[in-house]
């Protein structure tokens, strides 16, 4: 991808051995930066990450609802990662080690842990419900119920 990254975006993509928080306004390229960071990790032969080694969290459903996405934020992220892998494959000779690695990553994207923050938290709670005071049959209220409770 021939993107014109800002210095801050380039740093977020390439920094290693540090935690990175990317926060910026709508339309500023946060998702593109995260996708490129993921691709750079997959391409780094020294690190040898696979897409299914990573936990990729994106917007909450509530935040995504305010955006102009026709699909959920996590689904959008999955699609963008798959597309970038497919674009990157063409940079390598057919049958080369990296070509084969990227073909495998394209398949594994479907199984990767790409989720919204709220869905991830819910899965952790459900997985460890016995360690919480919650009733195992709990559920998340829908927006109508939330509005009634607020009123």
N, C-alpha and C positions, 0 to 999 in steps of 0.2 A: 504494500500500500504506500503510495507516494503522498503521504500526508505532510502538511506543513505544521509540524508540532511546535508549540511554544516551548520555551526553556523549561517551564514548570511541568508541562505535559511530558516532555522527553525525560525529565528526571523521574516522574512517577512511573513511567514505563520501564526505565532501565535500572533503577536503584535495586540493590540486592542486600540481603542480610539486615534489613530494616523493615519495620512496619510502615505501611503507607496508608494514609487516609486521603482520599480524593473527594473534596467537597467544593462544589461550584454551582452556579445558577443553571437553570434549565437551558438546554441547547448549547452548553459550553463544551461538550465533548467528553463528559465523564465516562459514558459507556464505551466510546471509541478508545479512550485511554485504557480502560480496564481490559477490553478485548485485546488490544495490542500488547499489554503487559502479559496476558495469558499466553498469547502466541509466542512472545519472546521467551517465556519459560519453557514452552514445549520445544522450541528450536534450540535451546541451550543444551548441547550434548553433554556438557560437564554435569549439569544438574539432573538431566535425564527425567524431568517431570513428565507425567502422563496426565491428560485432562482429567482422568478419574482419580488422580491423587489430590486434586485441588477441591477446596470448598469455595464456591463462588457465590457470594451473596450480593443481591442488588436491592433496589427500592422495596419498600413495604408495598403491599397492595394499595393502601390508602394513598401513598405518594404517587404510585403509578396511575391511579384513577384520575388524578389531576393532569396527567400528561396526555398527549395526543397519540397514544399507542392504541392500536386496535386489538392487541393481544396483551397478555400479562407480561410484566417486566421480565420475569425469569425466562419465559418462553422467547421473548425478544432477544435477550442476552444469548440464549442457546443458539438461536438462528444466526446471530451475528458472528459468534465464535465459529460455527460450522462454515459459514460463508468465507471467513478469513482463512480458515484451514484450507478450504478448497482453492482459494486464490493463491495461497502460498505453495501448494503442491506443484503448481506449474513452474515455480522457480527452480525445481530440482529435476535432474534427469530421471526418466522413467526407469524404475527398477533400482535406483540408488537407495542407500540405507535411509536417508532422510525422506525420500519419496515414500518408501514403505512405512516409515514411522508416521508420517502425516496421514497416509491412507488409514492406518489403524486409529489415529486420533479422530479422524472424521467419523468413524464408526462408534467410537467410545463417547463422543459428545452426547449421544442419546442417553447414555447411562451416567453421565457426570452429575455431580452434586451441584446443580445450579438452581438456586432457590431465592425467594425473597427472604428478607430478614425475619418477617413475622412467621412465615411457613417453617423456616429452620427452627426458630424458638419453639413453635408448637410441636414439631417433631421431637425435639429434645425433651420437652415436658411429657409427651405421650410415652416416649421410650423409657423414661425414668419416673413414671407416675407414682410408683411405690415409694419414692423418696420425697414426695410432696404431700401436703395436707389436702390436696384436691381429690374430689370424687372422680373415680376413673371414667365415669360417664359424662364428664363435663363437656361442654361444647362452646364454641365461639358465638356470641350473640350477633345477629344480623343488624344492619343499620337501623331498621325500624324499631327493634327491641332496645337498642342503645338510646335512640331518641326518646322512647317512652320512659326509660329509667332516668335519663337526664331531666325530663319534665317533672 
